[in-house]
Amino acid sequence: MRLWEMRKLLLVWELLDHQEAIMLAGLAFKRKWQQKRKAEGKPFDKPNIVTGANVQVCREKFASYFEVELKEVKLREGYYVMDPEKAVEMVDENTICVAAILGSTLTGEFENVKQLNELLTLENKETGWDTPIHVDAASGGFIAPFLLPDLECDFRLPLVKSINVSSHKYGLVYAGVGWVVWRSKEDLPDELIFHINYLGSDQPAFTLNFSEGASKYAVELVLCLFQQLILLPYSFINIDICCKIALNKSYTMPTDVQHIALLRVVIREDFSRSLAERLVSDIERLKGNGCAPRPHYLV
Ligand SMILES: *Cc1c(COP(=O)(O)O)cnc(C)c1O
């Protein structure tokens, strides 16, 4: 989302360590859910979060550290992201949110947030719950708004209450920096905000760290402004994305599709013909070794 759109649209954002941002977004959902359950006189000791088994380790960490049961929608051969229908089937009264991923860490695919929003709206209507959606746009958040502006996967969908983005996946910032943005002030429980005045004025804070160097955030803000004011945002973002893309990763898939090993190939701007030829010959060699590589998803 471009900054000028963000200014109009959003009331609450935090520029943080990205993992911290993810923890805090989850904590806000947990606390909101607990408040509601307390007000209704219902038990509030068994929160769960629904997500695909393609989940990034940060969400497993959140579930463990903040004592929230992680309910994973299974993957199946040929379908490596969260199936919205199955996700909604797993939702119950203790679900703090469904976390969808824009840019699965495994394959880069986007989950269908729009369909999830539709199905969950129906489920909420039937049951009287109001289960919200979180969008983990760690890698997709800086792509979708520019390349796929009509893809509804953000605050255009009423159940989407918060979105996180990882800045450092696109370079030009220090490693680890990220954002979390909430739809409105109401989606961030007041009791989680601490007010300090160590520097002579009221400073609301929602962080896990206390004293911390600000340089990494300053660099990101300055670059964002620079990008806004001086460079054409589109060309800048495109170059930025391309420069970052340099990785070949291999890993086995999660439970249920563990027998599949994945080689992720991301092509960057300076990918040359000779590199392409080397890649093809490597793949051919794999075939010769009895492997049967199959392309799954190409951007
Ligand atoms: C990379 C990634 C994260 C974690 O991001 P970091 O900035 O590396 O901490 C979280 N979720 C998804 C889907 C990711 O791809």
Ligand as a Chemical Component Dictionary entry (heavy atoms), coordinates in Angstrom:
data_LIG
# 
_chem_comp.id                   LIG 
_chem_comp.type                 NON-POLYMER 
_chem_comp.pdbx_formal_charge   0 
_chem_comp.three_letter_code    LIG 
# 
loop_
_chem_comp_atom.comp_id 
_chem_comp_atom.atom_id 
_chem_comp_atom.alt_atom_id 
_chem_comp_atom.type_symbol 
_chem_comp_atom.charge 
_chem_comp_atom.model_Cartn_x 
_chem_comp_atom.model_Cartn_y 
_chem_comp_atom.model_Cartn_z 
_chem_comp_atom.pdbx_ordinal 
LIG C1 C1 C 0 9.532  -13.969 5.900  1  
LIG C2 C2 C 0 8.195  -14.184 6.480  2  
LIG C3 C3 C 0 7.937  -13.856 7.816  3  
LIG C4 C4 C 0 9.011  -13.362 8.745  4  
LIG O1 O1 O 0 9.561  -12.219 8.286  5  
LIG P1 P1 P 0 10.964 -11.656 8.843  6  
LIG O2 O2 O 0 10.913 -10.252 8.411  7  
LIG O3 O3 O 0 12.011 -12.448 8.180  8  
LIG O4 O4 O 0 10.940 -11.813 10.296 9  
LIG C5 C5 C 0 6.655  -14.012 8.283  10 
LIG N1 N1 N 0 5.684  -14.493 7.505  11 
LIG C6 C6 C 0 5.898  -14.831 6.212  12 
LIG C7 C7 C 0 4.758  -15.336 5.381  13 
LIG C8 C8 C 0 7.164  -14.693 5.658  14 
LIG O5 O5 O 0 7.379  -15.056 4.373  15 
# 
loop_
_chem_comp_bond.comp_id 
_chem_comp_bond.atom_id_1 
_chem_comp_bond.atom_id_2 
_chem_comp_bond.value_order 
_chem_comp_bond.pdbx_ordinal 
LIG C1 C2 SING 1  
LIG C2 C3 SING 2  
LIG C2 C8 DOUB 3  
LIG C3 C4 SING 4  
LIG C3 C5 DOUB 5  
LIG C4 O1 SING 6  
LIG O1 P1 SING 7  
LIG P1 O2 DOUB 8  
LIG P1 O3 SING 9  
LIG P1 O4 SING 10 
LIG C5 N1 SING 11 
LIG N1 C6 DOUB 12 
LIG C6 C7 SING 13 
LIG C6 C8 SING 14 
LIG C8 O5 SING 15 
# 
